[in-house]
Amino acid sequence: MKQILTTAAVATLAASPLAAQDLSVVGSWSSLPLHQQFEAPFWTETLPEASGGAIDVSMTTHGQMNLGVADVYRLLGQGVYDVAMTVADYAVADAPALEGLDVPLVALSASEARAMVEAARPMVEEIFRDTFNSHVLAVAPYPPQVVFCNAEVSELADLEGLKIRASGRMTAKFLEALGAEGVNVGFSEVPGALQKGVVDCAVTGAGSGYSAGWWEVSTHLMPIPLGGWDSVVTAINLDKWNSLDAETQALITSQIETEFEDPAWAVAQDALVNDIACLTGNGECPAGEARDMTLVEVSDADFEKARSILVSQVLPEWAERAGGDWAERWNASVGEVVGVTIATE
């Protein structure tokens, strides 16, 4: 019914032109494919064109603004800009429950990851409304967050004792449970940290690592999704959203799903295969020159060990941090989709 109403509302636009709107939009990392291929074209071309020119967008990114990533949603809630997007894990200090959006090792394909995100979405919408005074418009993925190492590794056990940059708090907790040391290093600082030995390994998307040149300062690639899919939440300031008329809200809702979310998810699975080929030379690289990192195959035993640590240690610790009834709600939604239950007693 919601989709029918949205479609009907959008269909009335030809007969009822939209009121003019100016939107200030802050995108995620400008150097990465998600922004270049999907975010920037949607906000600067697709949406303004779909509105018949009524919506005028001024877009930058949090990197270009030199914002601390933890401040992106805080400033959005304060109305410093109208729309913002970044990795949800950057905001978990303000909302520990948000860690439940992107749990590592439970979604091994793009379709599984999207099902996980859709199951978590009502909880995410509540968190953004209550904590960041904002309305969730979209949740899009980076490809699975894998492990780059500037060290000789051949199995999961080899990560024990190493200093590893995690892509989020839950990943850091997992690494600590594994016997590694989770280190907080900003994405742009990772190449220097790997080169200088500040960290031995770092977790990010394979495509992000390729685009950012991590292959220059790391030797081994372990494609186990220790960092989940690094979900990027796009949200609009709630006061701004409530000020828009119903037709404009309907247009944005419809367009962002079909012209941004759907395409971003559609390429996510193939992107991982292609990105691994680009980093290791094992296969054809459509993005440019293939590199020669050593591909470390993950055994079934390693994967089962990792899942066991996640379920027995990492998720129960998250339930304590989140507090309240978040674990029960997660079990009844995301947990049912991914086949994982957090022990709550």
C-alpha positions as CSV (number, residue, x, y, z in Angstrom):
1,M,0.0,0.0,0.0
2,K,2.9,2.4,0.8
3,Q,4.4,1.8,-2.6
4,I,1.0,2.4,-4.3
5,L,0.5,5.6,-2.5
6,T,4.0,6.8,-3.3
7,T,3.7,5.9,-7.0
8,A,0.3,7.7,-7.1
9,A,1.8,10.8,-5.4
10,V,4.7,10.9,-7.9
11,A,2.3,10.5,-10.8
12,T,0.5,13.8,-9.8
13,L,3.7,15.8,-10.3
14,A,3.1,16.5,-13.9
15,A,-0.2,18.1,-13.1
16,S,1.0,19.8,-9.9
17,P,4.5,21.2,-10.1
18,L,6.7,20.9,-7.0
19,A,7.4,23.8,-4.8
20,A,11.0,25.0,-5.2
21,Q,13.4,23.5,-2.6
22,D,17.1,24.1,-2.0
23,L,19.0,21.1,-0.4
24,S,22.4,21.2,1.1
25,V,23.8,17.7,0.9
26,V,26.9,16.2,2.5
27,G,28.1,13.0,0.8
28,S,30.5,10.2,2.1
29,W,34.0,9.6,0.9
30,S,34.5,11.5,-2.4
31,S,37.3,9.2,-3.6
32,L,35.2,5.9,-3.4
33,P,33.0,4.3,-6.0
34,L,29.8,4.6,-3.9
35,H,30.0,8.4,-4.0
36,Q,31.3,8.7,-7.5
37,Q,29.0,6.2,-9.2
38,F,25.8,6.6,-7.1
39,E,25.7,9.4,-4.5
40,A,26.9,12.3,-6.6
41,P,24.9,11.5,-9.8
42,F,21.7,11.0,-7.8
43,W,21.8,14.2,-5.9
44,T,23.3,16.5,-8.5
45,E,21.6,15.1,-11.6
46,T,18.9,12.5,-11.1
47,L,16.8,14.1,-8.4
48,P,16.9,17.6,-9.7
49,E,15.9,16.3,-13.2
50,A,13.0,14.2,-11.7
51,S,11.7,17.2,-9.9
52,G,11.6,19.3,-13.1
53,G,14.2,21.6,-11.7
54,A,12.2,22.4,-8.5
55,I,14.8,20.7,-6.3
56,D,18.2,22.5,-6.4
57,V,21.1,20.6,-4.7
58,S,24.3,22.0,-3.4
59,M,26.6,19.0,-2.7
60,T,29.9,18.5,-0.9
61,T,31.4,15.6,1.1
62,H,32.4,15.3,4.7
63,G,36.0,14.8,3.6
64,Q,35.9,18.0,1.6
65,M,34.4,19.8,4.6
66,N,37.1,18.2,6.9
67,L,34.4,17.0,9.2
68,G,35.1,14.4,11.9
69,V,33.1,11.4,10.8
70,A,31.6,11.1,14.2
71,D,30.1,14.6,13.8
72,V,28.3,14.0,10.5
73,Y,25.0,13.0,11.9
74,R,25.2,15.2,15.0
75,L,25.5,18.3,12.8
76,L,22.8,17.0,10.5
77,G,20.4,16.8,13.5
78,Q,21.3,20.4,14.4
79,G,20.4,21.6,10.9
80,V,23.9,22.6,9.8
81,Y,23.0,21.0,6.4
82,D,19.9,19.2,5.1
83,V,21.0,15.8,4.0
84,A,24.0,13.7,5.0
85,M,25.4,10.2,4.4
86,T,28.3,8.2,5.9
87,V,29.0,4.8,7.5
88,A,26.6,4.1,10.3
89,D,29.4,2.6,12.4
90,Y,30.9,6.1,12.7
91,A,27.9,7.1,14.8
92,V,27.9,4.3,17.3
93,A,29.4,6.3,20.1
94,D,26.2,8.3,20.2
95,A,24.0,5.3,19.6
96,P,25.5,1.9,20.5
97,A,22.3,0.1,19.3
98,L,23.2,1.2,15.8
99,E,25.9,-1.5,15.8
100,G,23.2,-4.0,15.2
101,L,22.7,-2.7,11.6
102,D,25.9,-4.2,10.2
103,V,27.0,-7.3,12.1
104,P,30.1,-9.0,10.6
105,L,30.1,-12.6,9.3
106,V,26.4,-13.1,9.0
107,A,25.7,-11.9,5.5
108,L,27.9,-13.5,2.8
109,S,26.1,-12.1,-0.3
110,A,24.6,-8.8,-1.3
111,S,21.1,-10.3,-1.2
112,E,21.6,-11.6,2.3
113,A,23.1,-8.2,3.4
114,R,20.1,-6.3,2.0
115,A,17.7,-8.6,3.7
116,M,19.6,-8.0,7.0
117,V,19.5,-4.2,6.4
118,E,15.8,-4.3,5.6
119,A,15.1,-6.3,8.8
120,A,17.1,-3.7,10.9
121,R,15.6,-0.7,9.2
122,P,12.7,0.0,11.6
123,M,15.2,0.1,14.5
124,V,17.6,2.3,12.5
125,E,14.8,4.7,11.7
126,E,13.9,5.0,15.3
127,I,17.6,5.6,16.3
128,F,18.1,8.3,13.8
129,R,14.8,10.0,14.7
130,D,15.4,10.0,18.4
131,T,19.2,10.5,18.5
132,F,20.0,12.5,15.4
133,N,16.7,14.4,14.8
134,S,16.7,12.9,11.2
135,H,14.7,10.8,8.8
136,V,16.3,7.8,7.1
137,L,16.1,8.0,3.3
138,A,18.3,5.1,2.3
139,V,20.8,2.5,3.4
140,A,23.4,1.5,0.8
141,P,26.4,-0.8,1.1
142,Y,30.1,-0.7,0.6
143,P,31.2,-4.2,-0.5
144,P,32.2,-6.6,2.4
145,Q,34.9,-5.3,4.6
146,V,37.9,-7.6,4.2
147,V,41.4,-7.7,5.7
148,F,44.5,-6.1,4.2
149,C,47.8,-7.1,5.9
150,N,51.3,-5.9,5.5
151,A,52.4,-9.1,7.2
152,E,52.7,-12.8,6.4
153,V,49.3,-14.4,7.1
154,S,47.8,-17.7,5.9
155,E,44.9,-18.3,8.2
156,L,42.7,-16.6,10.8
157,A,44.9,-17.7,13.7
158,D,47.7,-15.6,12.2
159,L,45.8,-12.4,13.1
160,E,46.4,-13.1,16.8
161,G,48.8,-10.6,18.3
162,L,48.7,-8.3,15.3
163,K,47.6,-4.6,15.5
164,I,44.6,-4.2,13.2
165,R,42.6,-1.2,12.1
166,A,38.9,-2.1,12.5
167,S,36.1,-0.7,10.3
168,G,33.7,-0.4,13.2
169,R,33.3,-1.0,16.9
170,M,31.8,-4.5,16.6
171,T,34.7,-5.5,14.3
172,A,37.2,-4.1,16.8
173,K,35.5,-6.2,19.6
174,F,35.7,-9.3,17.3
175,L,39.4,-8.7,16.7
176,E,40.1,-8.4,20.4
177,A,38.2,-11.6,21.0
178,L,40.4,-13.2,18.4
179,G,43.5,-12.1,20.3
180,A,44.4,-9.2,18.0
181,E,44.6,-5.6,19.0
182,G,42.0,-3.3,17.5
183,V,43.5,0.1,16.6
184,N,41.5,3.2,15.8
185,V,42.9,4.7,12.6
186,G,41.0,7.0,10.2
187,F,40.4,5.6,6.7
188,S,42.7,8.2,5.0
189,E,45.4,7.6,7.5
190,V,45.6,3.8,7.0
191,P,48.3,3.7,4.2
192,G,50.7,5.6,6.3
193,A,49.9,3.5,9.4
194,L,50.5,0.3,7.4
195,Q,53.7,1.6,5.9
196,K,55.1,2.8,9.3
197,G,54.0,-0.4,11.2
198,V,51.5,1.5,13.4
199,V,49.1,-1.3,12.3
200,D,49.9,-4.7,10.7
201,C,46.5,-5.1,9.0
202,A,43.5,-3.0,8.3
203,V,39.8,-3.8,7.5
204,T,37.9,-2.1,4.7
205,G,36.1,-2.9,1.5
206,A,38.2,-4.5,-1.2
207,G,37.2,-1.8,-3.7
208,S,37.8,1.0,-1.2
209,G,41.3,-0.4,-0.6
210,Y,42.0,-0.7,-4.3
211,S,40.8,2.9,-5.0
212,A,42.8,4.3,-2.0
213,G,46.0,2.4,-2.9
214,W,46.2,0.2,0.1
215,W,47.8,-2.5,-2.2
216,E,50.9,-0.3,-2.2
217,V,51.5,-0.8,1.5
218,S,50.1,-4.3,2.1
219,T,51.0,-7.7,0.8
220,H,48.2,-10.1,1.8
221,L,44.4,-10.0,1.3
222,M,42.1,-12.1,3.4
223,P,38.6,-11.9,1.9
224,I,36.7,-12.9,5.1
225,P,34.0,-10.3,5.8
226,L,35.2,-9.3,9.3
227,G,33.8,-5.8,8.9
228,G,30.3,-6.6,7.6
229,W,29.1,-4.5,4.7
230,D,29.8,-1.1,6.2
231,S,26.3,0.2,5.6
232,V,26.0,3.9,4.6
233,V,22.9,5.6,5.9
234,T,21.5,8.6,4.0
235,A,19.3,10.8,6.2
236,I,17.6,14.2,6.1
237,N,17.2,16.6,9.0
238,L,13.8,15.8,10.5
239,D,12.7,19.5,10.6
240,K,13.6,19.9,7.0
241,W,11.8,16.7,6.0
242,N,8.6,17.8,7.9
243,S,8.7,21.1,6.1
244,L,8.5,19.5,2.7
245,D,5.1,19.0,1.1
246,A,3.8,15.5,0.6
247,E,4.5,15.5,-3.2
248,T,8.2,16.4,-2.6
249,Q,8.5,13.7,0.1
250,A,7.0,11.1,-2.2
251,L,9.3,12.0,-5.1
252,I,12.4,11.8,-2.9
253,T,11.3,8.5,-1.3
254,S,10.6,6.9,-4.7
255,Q,13.6,8.2,-6.5
256,I,16.2,7.4,-3.9
257,E,15.0,3.8,-3.7
258,T,14.9,3.1,-7.4
259,E,17.7,5.3,-8.6
260,F,20.2,5.1,-5.7
261,E,19.6,2.2,-3.3
262,D,18.6,-0.4,-5.9
263,P,21.5,0.2,-8.3
264,A,24.1,0.4,-5.4
265,W,22.9,-3.0,-4.1
266,A,22.8,-4.5,-7.6
267,V,26.5,-4.0,-8.1
268,A,27.7,-4.9,-4.6
269,Q,28.1,-8.6,-5.1
270,D,30.0,-8.5,-8.4
271,A,32.0,-5.6,-7.1
272,L,33.6,-7.9,-4.5
273,V,34.7,-10.4,-7.1
274,N,36.0,-7.7,-9.4
275,D,37.8,-5.9,-6.6
276,I,39.6,-9.1,-5.4
277,A,40.7,-9.6,-9.0
278,C,42.0,-6.1,-9.2
279,L,44.0,-6.5,-6.0
280,T,45.4,-9.9,-6.6
281,G,45.5,-10.3,-10.3
282,N,43.4,-13.5,-10.0
283,G,40.9,-12.7,-12.8
284,E,40.2,-9.7,-14.9
285,C,40.2,-6.2,-13.4
286,P,37.6,-3.9,-15.0
287,A,38.6,-0.9,-12.9
288,G,42.2,-0.6,-14.1
289,E,45.5,-2.2,-13.6
290,A,45.5,-5.4,-11.6
291,R,47.9,-5.6,-8.6
292,D,49.7,-8.6,-7.1
293,M,48.6,-9.0,-3.5
294,T,48.6,-12.6,-2.1
295,L,45.1,-14.0,-1.8
296,V,44.6,-15.8,1.5
297,E,41.8,-18.3,1.1
298,V,39.6,-18.7,4.1
299,S,38.9,-22.2,5.2
300,D,35.6,-23.5,6.4
301,A,37.2,-24.2,9.8
302,D,38.3,-20.5,10.0
303,F,34.9,-19.3,9.1
304,E,33.2,-21.5,11.7
305,K,35.7,-20.3,14.3
306,A,34.9,-16.7,13.5
307,R,31.2,-17.2,13.7
308,S,31.5,-19.0,17.0
309,I,33.4,-16.1,18.5
310,L,30.8,-13.7,17.1
311,V,27.8,-15.5,18.6
312,S,29.4,-16.5,21.9
313,Q,31.3,-13.3,22.8
314,V,30.8,-10.3,20.4
315,L,27.0,-10.1,20.1
316,P,26.3,-10.6,23.8
317,E,28.8,-7.8,24.6
318,W,26.9,-5.6,22.1
319,A,23.6,-6.4,23.8
320,E,25.1,-5.1,27.1
321,R,26.3,-1.9,25.5
322,A,23.0,-1.3,23.7
323,G,21.0,-2.0,26.8
324,G,17.2,-2.0,27.0
325,D,15.4,-4.5,24.8
326,W,17.6,-4.0,21.7
327,A,18.8,-7.6,21.7
328,E,15.3,-9.0,21.8
329,R,14.3,-6.7,19.0
330,W,17.3,-7.7,17.0
331,N,16.6,-11.4,17.6
332,A,13.0,-11.0,16.4
333,S,14.1,-9.1,13.2
334,V,17.7,-9.3,12.0
335,G,18.4,-12.5,13.9
336,E,15.5,-14.4,12.2
337,V,16.8,-13.3,8.8
338,V,20.4,-14.4,9.3
339,G,19.7,-17.4,11.6
340,V,21.5,-16.0,14.6
341,T,20.2,-15.6,18.2
342,I,21.8,-13.5,20.9
343,A,21.6,-15.1,24.3
344,T,19.8,-12.6,26.5
345,E,19.9,-14.3,29.9
